[in-house]
Amino acid sequence: MKFITLNYGSPTLLVLVEEILYVVPKDDEQGTNTIKFKSGQEIYTTNTIAEILALIEDQP
């Protein structure tokens, strides 16, 4: 199992990579991206798409 840590407000959130369905880039003033999970849940993160991909690729 691969976990990554994402910005989620001021704390961080540990996310199971295998549960991510897709990431929706948003072009708003806050620069948040929506992460949609297989369970149907969504979270918003300030991590960029490039940062998210780099975190996933860095996992063994």
PDB file of N, CA, C and O in Angstrom:
ATOM      1  N   MET A   1       0.844  -1.184   0.000  1.00  0.00           N
ATOM      2  CA  MET A   1       0.000   0.000   0.000  1.00  0.00           C
ATOM      3  C   MET A   1       0.883   1.238   0.000  1.00  0.00           C
ATOM      4  O   MET A   1       1.895   1.300   0.698  1.00  0.00           O
ATOM      5  N   LYS A   2       0.487   2.209  -0.784  1.00  0.00           N
ATOM      6  CA  LYS A   2       1.222   3.466  -0.859  1.00  0.00           C
ATOM      7  C   LYS A   2       0.395   4.573  -0.213  1.00  0.00           C
ATOM      8  O   LYS A   2      -0.795   4.718  -0.492  1.00  0.00           O
ATOM      9  N   PHE A   3       1.037   5.342   0.647  1.00  0.00           N
ATOM     10  CA  PHE A   3       0.403   6.497   1.263  1.00  0.00           C
ATOM     11  C   PHE A   3       1.172   7.749   0.873  1.00  0.00           C
ATOM     12  O   PHE A   3       2.397   7.720   0.757  1.00  0.00           O
ATOM     13  N   ILE A   4       0.455   8.845   0.671  1.00  0.00           N
ATOM     14  CA  ILE A   4       1.095  10.142   0.464  1.00  0.00           C
ATOM     15  C   ILE A   4       0.469  11.136   1.433  1.00  0.00           C
ATOM     16  O   ILE A   4      -0.662  10.944   1.879  1.00  0.00           O
ATOM     17  N   THR A   5       1.195  12.187   1.757  1.00  0.00           N
ATOM     18  CA  THR A   5       0.701  13.232   2.647  1.00  0.00           C
ATOM     19  C   THR A   5       0.376  14.458   1.820  1.00  0.00           C
ATOM     20  O   THR A   5       1.228  14.969   1.093  1.00  0.00           O
ATOM     21  N   LEU A   6      -0.860  14.933   1.930  1.00  0.00           N
ATOM     22  CA  LEU A   6      -1.313  16.091   1.166  1.00  0.00           C
ATOM     23  C   LEU A   6      -1.687  17.236   2.094  1.00  0.00           C
ATOM     24  O   LEU A   6      -2.056  17.018   3.248  1.00  0.00           O
ATOM     25  N   ASN A   7      -1.589  18.452   1.583  1.00  0.00           N
ATOM     26  CA  ASN A   7      -2.062  19.618   2.324  1.00  0.00           C
ATOM     27  C   ASN A   7      -3.580  19.591   2.342  1.00  0.00           C
ATOM     28  O   ASN A   7      -4.225  19.434   1.306  1.00  0.00           O
ATOM     29  N   TYR A   8      -4.138  19.745   3.530  1.00  0.00           N
ATOM     30  CA  TYR A   8      -5.594  19.711   3.688  1.00  0.00           C
ATOM     31  C   TYR A   8      -5.944  20.761   4.727  1.00  0.00           C
ATOM     32  O   TYR A   8      -6.085  20.457   5.911  1.00  0.00           O
ATOM     33  N   GLY A   9      -6.084  22.015   4.268  1.00  0.00           N
ATOM     34  CA  GLY A   9      -6.202  23.117   5.218  1.00  0.00           C
ATOM     35  C   GLY A   9      -4.838  23.339   5.834  1.00  0.00           C
ATOM     36  O   GLY A   9      -3.825  23.242   5.141  1.00  0.00           O
ATOM     37  N   SER A  10      -4.790  23.636   7.123  1.00  0.00           N
ATOM     38  CA  SER A  10      -3.490  23.813   7.761  1.00  0.00           C
ATOM     39  C   SER A  10      -2.859  22.486   8.178  1.00  0.00           C
ATOM     40  O   SER A  10      -1.633  22.377   8.168  1.00  0.00           O
ATOM     41  N   PRO A  11      -3.660  21.458   8.549  1.00  0.00           N
ATOM     42  CA  PRO A  11      -3.009  20.168   8.812  1.00  0.00           C
ATOM     43  C   PRO A  11      -2.729  19.439   7.506  1.00  0.00           C
ATOM     44  O   PRO A  11      -3.077  19.919   6.428  1.00  0.00           O
ATOM     45  N   THR A  12      -2.107  18.292   7.611  1.00  0.00           N
ATOM     46  CA  THR A  12      -1.906  17.454   6.428  1.00  0.00           C
ATOM     47  C   THR A  12      -2.772  16.209   6.564  1.00  0.00           C
ATOM     48  O   THR A  12      -3.226  15.868   7.656  1.00  0.00           O
ATOM     49  N   LEU A  13      -2.990  15.549   5.458  1.00  0.00           N
ATOM     50  CA  LEU A  13      -3.850  14.372   5.428  1.00  0.00           C
ATOM     51  C   LEU A  13      -3.092  13.227   4.776  1.00  0.00           C
ATOM     52  O   LEU A  13      -2.508  13.390   3.705  1.00  0.00           O
ATOM     53  N   LEU A  14      -3.103  12.072   5.423  1.00  0.00           N
ATOM     54  CA  LEU A  14      -2.473  10.879   4.867  1.00  0.00           C
ATOM     55  C   LEU A  14      -3.486  10.191   3.963  1.00  0.00           C
ATOM     56  O   LEU A  14      -4.594   9.872   4.394  1.00  0.00           O
ATOM     57  N   VAL A  15      -3.105   9.962   2.711  1.00  0.00           N
ATOM     58  CA  VAL A  15      -4.031   9.432   1.711  1.00  0.00           C
ATOM     59  C   VAL A  15      -3.489   8.117   1.162  1.00  0.00           C
ATOM     60  O   VAL A  15      -2.302   8.002   0.856  1.00  0.00           O
ATOM     61  N   LEU A  16      -4.366   7.131   1.041  1.00  0.00           N
ATOM     62  CA  LEU A  16      -4.004   5.858   0.430  1.00  0.00           C
ATOM     63  C   LEU A  16      -4.105   6.017  -1.085  1.00  0.00           C
ATOM     64  O   LEU A  16      -5.190   6.239  -1.621  1.00  0.00           O
ATOM     65  N   VAL A  17      -2.972   5.903  -1.768  1.00  0.00           N
ATOM     66  CA  VAL A  17      -2.901   6.165  -3.209  1.00  0.00           C
ATOM     67  C   VAL A  17      -3.868   5.279  -3.994  1.00  0.00           C
ATOM     68  O   VAL A  17      -4.506   5.738  -4.941  1.00  0.00           O
ATOM     69  N   GLU A  18      -3.972   4.015  -3.598  1.00  0.00           N
ATOM     70  CA  GLU A  18      -4.821   3.073  -4.332  1.00  0.00           C
ATOM     71  C   GLU A  18      -6.299   3.465  -4.307  1.00  0.00           C
ATOM     72  O   GLU A  18      -7.076   2.998  -5.140  1.00  0.00           O
ATOM     73  N   GLU A  19      -6.690   4.314  -3.366  1.00  0.00           N
ATOM     74  CA  GLU A  19      -8.091   4.720  -3.253  1.00  0.00           C
ATOM     75  C   GLU A  19      -8.422   5.958  -4.089  1.00  0.00           C
ATOM     76  O   GLU A  19      -9.590   6.323  -4.221  1.00  0.00           O
ATOM     77  N   ILE A  20      -7.391   6.610  -4.659  1.00  0.00           N
ATOM     78  CA  ILE A  20      -7.635   7.805  -5.472  1.00  0.00           C
ATOM     79  C   ILE A  20      -8.212   7.380  -6.818  1.00  0.00           C
ATOM     80  O   ILE A  20      -7.628   6.554  -7.520  1.00  0.00           O
ATOM     81  N   LEU A  21      -9.346   7.944  -7.168  1.00  0.00           N
ATOM     82  CA  LEU A  21      -9.970   7.655  -8.461  1.00  0.00           C
ATOM     83  C   LEU A  21      -9.408   8.601  -9.516  1.00  0.00           C
ATOM     84  O   LEU A  21      -8.932   8.163 -10.563  1.00  0.00           O
ATOM     85  N   TYR A  22      -9.466   9.911  -9.230  1.00  0.00           N
ATOM     86  CA  TYR A  22      -8.870  10.898 -10.123  1.00  0.00           C
ATOM     87  C   TYR A  22      -8.728  12.231  -9.406  1.00  0.00           C
ATOM     88  O   TYR A  22      -9.283  12.432  -8.326  1.00  0.00           O
ATOM     89  N   VAL A  23      -7.973  13.143 -10.026  1.00  0.00           N
ATOM     90  CA  VAL A  23      -7.758  14.487  -9.487  1.00  0.00           C
ATOM     91  C   VAL A  23      -8.318  15.484 -10.482  1.00  0.00           C
ATOM     92  O   VAL A  23      -8.031  15.411 -11.676  1.00  0.00           O
ATOM     93  N   VAL A  24      -9.120  16.418  -9.983  1.00  0.00           N
ATOM     94  CA  VAL A  24      -9.721  17.443 -10.834  1.00  0.00           C
ATOM     95  C   VAL A  24      -9.005  18.762 -10.572  1.00  0.00           C
ATOM     96  O   VAL A  24      -9.135  19.324  -9.485  1.00  0.00           O
ATOM     97  N   PRO A  25      -8.244  19.270 -11.554  1.00  0.00           N
ATOM     98  CA  PRO A  25      -7.591  20.564 -11.356  1.00  0.00           C
ATOM     99  C   PRO A  25      -8.624  21.680 -11.347  1.00  0.00           C
ATOM    100  O   PRO A  25      -9.570  21.670 -12.135  1.00  0.00           O
ATOM    101  N   LYS A  26      -8.436  22.640 -10.453  1.00  0.00           N
ATOM    102  CA  LYS A  26      -9.354  23.774 -10.386  1.00  0.00           C
ATOM    103  C   LYS A  26      -8.555  25.042 -10.632  1.00  0.00           C
ATOM    104  O   LYS A  26      -7.432  25.196 -10.153  1.00  0.00           O
ATOM    105  N   ASP A  27      -9.140  25.915 -11.363  1.00  0.00           N
ATOM    106  CA  ASP A  27      -8.487  27.186 -11.660  1.00  0.00           C
ATOM    107  C   ASP A  27      -9.161  28.284 -10.853  1.00  0.00           C
ATOM    108  O   ASP A  27      -9.840  29.144 -11.414  1.00  0.00           O
ATOM    109  N   ASP A  28      -8.978  28.258  -9.555  1.00  0.00           N
ATOM    110  CA  ASP A  28      -9.574  29.309  -8.733  1.00  0.00           C
ATOM    111  C   ASP A  28      -8.477  30.092  -8.024  1.00  0.00           C
ATOM    112  O   ASP A  28      -7.295  29.763  -8.124  1.00  0.00           O
ATOM    113  N   GLU A  29      -8.885  31.124  -7.311  1.00  0.00           N
ATOM    114  CA  GLU A  29      -7.915  32.005  -6.668  1.00  0.00           C
ATOM    115  C   GLU A  29      -7.137  31.295  -5.565  1.00  0.00           C
ATOM    116  O   GLU A  29      -6.025  31.707  -5.235  1.00  0.00           O
ATOM    117  N   GLN A  30      -7.704  30.237  -4.991  1.00  0.00           N
ATOM    118  CA  GLN A  30      -7.000  29.517  -3.934  1.00  0.00           C
ATOM    119  C   GLN A  30      -6.081  28.432  -4.499  1.00  0.00           C
ATOM    120  O   GLN A  30      -5.215  27.923  -3.788  1.00  0.00           O
ATOM    121  N   GLY A  31      -6.264  28.081  -5.757  1.00  0.00           N
ATOM    122  CA  GLY A  31      -5.418  27.066  -6.377  1.00  0.00           C
ATOM    123  C   GLY A  31      -5.633  25.672  -5.818  1.00  0.00           C
ATOM    124  O   GLY A  31      -4.693  24.880  -5.745  1.00  0.00           O
ATOM    125  N   THR A  32      -6.862  25.365  -5.424  1.00  0.00           N
ATOM    126  CA  THR A  32      -7.118  24.043  -4.860  1.00  0.00           C
ATOM    127  C   THR A  32      -7.468  23.035  -5.946  1.00  0.00           C
ATOM    128  O   THR A  32      -8.081  23.376  -6.958  1.00  0.00           O
ATOM    129  N   ASN A  33      -7.072  21.803  -5.722  1.00  0.00           N
ATOM    130  CA  ASN A  33      -7.417  20.694  -6.605  1.00  0.00           C
ATOM    131  C   ASN A  33      -8.342  19.753  -5.850  1.00  0.00           C
ATOM    132  O   ASN A  33      -8.194  19.566  -4.643  1.00  0.00           O
ATOM    133  N   THR A  34      -9.290  19.166  -6.556  1.00  0.00           N
ATOM    134  CA  THR A  34     -10.217  18.216  -5.950  1.00  0.00           C
ATOM    135  C   THR A  34      -9.710  16.804  -6.195  1.00  0.00           C
ATOM    136  O   THR A  34      -9.399  16.437  -7.328  1.00  0.00           O
ATOM    137  N   ILE A  35      -9.625  16.017  -5.135  1.00  0.00           N
ATOM    138  CA  ILE A  35      -9.254  14.613  -5.263  1.00  0.00           C
ATOM    139  C   ILE A  35     -10.500  13.784  -5.006  1.00  0.00           C
ATOM    140  O   ILE A  35     -11.115  13.876  -3.943  1.00  0.00           O
ATOM    141  N   LYS A  36     -10.862  12.983  -5.982  1.00  0.00           N
ATOM    142  CA  LYS A  36     -12.044  12.114  -5.884  1.00  0.00           C
ATOM    143  C   LYS A  36     -11.565  10.698  -5.581  1.00  0.00           C
ATOM    144  O   LYS A  36     -10.664  10.176  -6.237  1.00  0.00           O
ATOM    145  N   PHE A  37     -12.192  10.087  -4.567  1.00  0.00           N
ATOM    146  CA  PHE A  37     -11.822   8.736  -4.158  1.00  0.00           C
ATOM    147  C   PHE A  37     -12.813   7.708  -4.681  1.00  0.00           C
ATOM    148  O   PHE A  37     -13.945   8.045  -5.028  1.00  0.00           O
ATOM    149  N   LYS A  38     -12.383   6.461  -4.735  1.00  0.00           N
ATOM    150  CA  LYS A  38     -13.242   5.369  -5.199  1.00  0.00           C
ATOM    151  C   LYS A  38     -14.505   5.256  -4.359  1.00  0.00           C
ATOM    152  O   LYS A  38     -15.538   4.805  -4.854  1.00  0.00           O
ATOM    153  N   SER A  39     -14.435   5.661  -3.092  1.00  0.00           N
ATOM    154  CA  SER A  39     -15.585   5.593  -2.187  1.00  0.00           C
ATOM    155  C   SER A  39     -16.629   6.658  -2.500  1.00  0.00           C
ATOM    156  O   SER A  39     -17.742   6.614  -1.976  1.00  0.00           O
ATOM    157  N   GLY A  40     -16.267   7.625  -3.363  1.00  0.00           N
ATOM    158  CA  GLY A  40     -17.171   8.723  -3.680  1.00  0.00           C
ATOM    159  C   GLY A  40     -16.847   9.991  -2.907  1.00  0.00           C
ATOM    160  O   GLY A  40     -17.359  11.062  -3.233  1.00  0.00           O
ATOM    161  N   GLN A  41     -16.008   9.884  -1.893  1.00  0.00           N
ATOM    162  CA  GLN A  41     -15.618  11.043  -1.095  1.00  0.00           C
ATOM    163  C   GLN A  41     -14.696  11.950  -1.901  1.00  0.00           C
ATOM    164  O   GLN A  41     -13.945  11.482  -2.758  1.00  0.00           O
ATOM    165  N   GLU A  42     -14.759  13.254  -1.620  1.00  0.00           N
ATOM    166  CA  GLU A  42     -13.874  14.224  -2.258  1.00  0.00           C
ATOM    167  C   GLU A  42     -13.175  15.041  -1.191  1.00  0.00           C
ATOM    168  O   GLU A  42     -13.752  15.334  -0.144  1.00  0.00           O
ATOM    169  N   ILE A  43     -11.927  15.409  -1.458  1.00  0.00           N
ATOM    170  CA  ILE A  43     -11.234  16.369  -0.613  1.00  0.00           C
ATOM    171  C   ILE A  43     -10.628  17.436  -1.518  1.00  0.00           C
ATOM    172  O   ILE A  43     -10.473  17.238  -2.723  1.00  0.00           O
ATOM    173  N   TYR A  44     -10.295  18.554  -0.919  1.00  0.00           N
ATOM    174  CA  TYR A  44      -9.641  19.644  -1.641  1.00  0.00           C
ATOM    175  C   TYR A  44      -8.248  19.808  -1.066  1.00  0.00           C
ATOM    176  O   TYR A  44      -8.063  19.786   0.150  1.00  0.00           O
ATOM    177  N   THR A  45      -7.271  19.971  -1.941  1.00  0.00           N
ATOM    178  CA  THR A  45      -5.894  20.131  -1.499  1.00  0.00           C
ATOM    179  C   THR A  45      -5.236  21.275  -2.259  1.00  0.00           C
ATOM    180  O   THR A  45      -5.593  21.564  -3.401  1.00  0.00           O
ATOM    181  N   THR A  46      -4.273  21.920  -1.612  1.00  0.00           N
ATOM    182  CA  THR A  46      -3.525  22.988  -2.274  1.00  0.00           C
ATOM    183  C   THR A  46      -2.294  22.440  -2.988  1.00  0.00           C
ATOM    184  O   THR A  46      -1.579  23.193  -3.649  1.00  0.00           O
ATOM    185  N   ASN A  47      -2.036  21.136  -2.863  1.00  0.00           N
ATOM    186  CA  ASN A  47      -0.940  20.534  -3.622  1.00  0.00           C
ATOM    187  C   ASN A  47      -1.242  20.640  -5.109  1.00  0.00           C
ATOM    188  O   ASN A  47      -2.381  20.455  -5.537  1.00  0.00           O
ATOM    189  N   THR A  48      -0.215  20.938  -5.887  1.00  0.00           N
ATOM    190  CA  THR A  48      -0.401  20.992  -7.338  1.00  0.00           C
ATOM    191  C   THR A  48      -0.447  19.569  -7.892  1.00  0.00           C
ATOM    192  O   THR A  48      -0.071  18.614  -7.213  1.00  0.00           O
ATOM    193  N   ILE A  49      -0.914  19.444  -9.135  1.00  0.00           N
ATOM    194  CA  ILE A  49      -0.948  18.135  -9.784  1.00  0.00           C
ATOM    195  C   ILE A  49       0.472  17.558  -9.860  1.00  0.00           C
ATOM    196  O   ILE A  49       0.673  16.368  -9.619  1.00  0.00           O
ATOM    197  N   ALA A  50       1.444  18.397 -10.193  1.00  0.00           N
ATOM    198  CA  ALA A  50       2.833  17.943 -10.295  1.00  0.00           C
ATOM    199  C   ALA A  50       3.341  17.440  -8.942  1.00  0.00           C
ATOM    200  O   ALA A  50       4.045  16.432  -8.883  1.00  0.00           O
ATOM    201  N   GLU A  51       2.989  18.132  -7.860  1.00  0.00           N
ATOM    202  CA  GLU A  51       3.407  17.697  -6.525  1.00  0.00           C
ATOM    203  C   GLU A  51       2.781  16.349  -6.165  1.00  0.00           C
ATOM    204  O   GLU A  51       3.445  15.477  -5.605  1.00  0.00           O
ATOM    205  N   ILE A  52       1.509  16.188  -6.487  1.00  0.00           N
ATOM    206  CA  ILE A  52       0.813  14.935  -6.183  1.00  0.00           C
ATOM    207  C   ILE A  52       1.454  13.778  -6.941  1.00  0.00           C
ATOM    208  O   ILE A  52       1.701  12.717  -6.368  1.00  0.00           O
ATOM    209  N   LEU A  53       1.721  13.982  -8.227  1.00  0.00           N
ATOM    210  CA  LEU A  53       2.356  12.931  -9.031  1.00  0.00           C
ATOM    211  C   LEU A  53       3.756  12.603  -8.513  1.00  0.00           C
ATOM    212  O   LEU A  53       4.144  11.436  -8.471  1.00  0.00           O
ATOM    213  N   ALA A  54       4.508  13.622  -8.122  1.00  0.00           N
ATOM    214  CA  ALA A  54       5.858  13.400  -7.599  1.00  0.00           C
ATOM    215  C   ALA A  54       5.804  12.610  -6.294  1.00  0.00           C
ATOM    216  O   ALA A  54       6.633  11.729  -6.068  1.00  0.00           O
ATOM    217  N   LEU A  55       4.833  12.921  -5.434  1.00  0.00           N
ATOM    218  CA  LEU A  55       4.690  12.180  -4.180  1.00  0.00           C
ATOM    219  C   LEU A  55       4.384  10.710  -4.448  1.00  0.00           C
ATOM    220  O   LEU A  55       4.932   9.825  -3.791  1.00  0.00           O
ATOM    221  N   ILE A  56       3.510  10.456  -5.412  1.00  0.00           N
ATOM    222  CA  ILE A  56       3.144   9.076  -5.752  1.00  0.00           C
ATOM    223  C   ILE A  56       4.345   8.328  -6.330  1.00  0.00           C
ATOM    224  O   ILE A  56       4.590   7.175  -5.977  1.00  0.00           O
ATOM    225  N   GLU A  57       5.093   8.984  -7.216  1.00  0.00           N
ATOM    226  CA  GLU A  57       6.241   8.340  -7.854  1.00  0.00           C
ATOM    227  C   GLU A  57       7.367   8.065  -6.864  1.00  0.00           C
ATOM    228  O   GLU A  57       8.138   7.124  -7.054  1.00  0.00           O
ATOM    229  N   ASP A  58       7.472   8.876  -5.805  1.00  0.00           N
ATOM    230  CA  ASP A  58       8.535   8.702  -4.819  1.00  0.00           C
ATOM    231  C   ASP A  58       8.292   7.522  -3.882  1.00  0.00           C
ATOM    232  O   ASP A  58       9.199   7.107  -3.160  1.00  0.00           O
ATOM    233  N   GLN A  59       7.088   6.986  -3.889  1.00  0.00           N
ATOM    234  CA  GLN A  59       6.768   5.867  -2.998  1.00  0.00           C
ATOM    235  C   GLN A  59       7.338   4.568  -3.556  1.00  0.00           C
ATOM    236  O   GLN A  59       7.312   4.344  -4.766  1.00  0.00           O
ATOM    237  N   PRO A  60       7.851   3.716  -2.678  1.00  0.00           N
ATOM    238  CA  PRO A  60       8.415   2.429  -3.140  1.00  0.00           C
ATOM    239  C   PRO A  60       7.333   1.487  -3.647  1.00  0.00           C
ATOM    240  O   PRO A  60       7.635   0.371  -4.069  1.00  0.00           O
TER     241      PRO A  60
END
